[in-house]
Amino acid sequence: MTDFRKENYSDEFLDDLENGLNHIDSIHTSIDDVCIEEVTKRKDDIECHNIKLVNGDDVFSKIDYNLNRSNCN
């Protein structure tokens, strides 16, 4: 593995790069936390019958029907 500090990169540049990558990692962690929270909420809603599930094939069939009908006009 290359030691980038031996190359033409300054210590300051490499520190800034590492800080930037750490910031991105924390953003990803935050996004992951929000996604996990939302998935858990949706799972709970499904298990408690707070929402009505619909068949995906039915949904796409209706979309296809409506798109084809509007293209015929």
ABEGO torsion letter per residue (X at the ends): XBBAAABABBAAAAAAAAAAAAAAAAAAAAAAAAAAAAAAAAAAAAAAGABBBBBAAAAAAAAAAAAAAAAAX
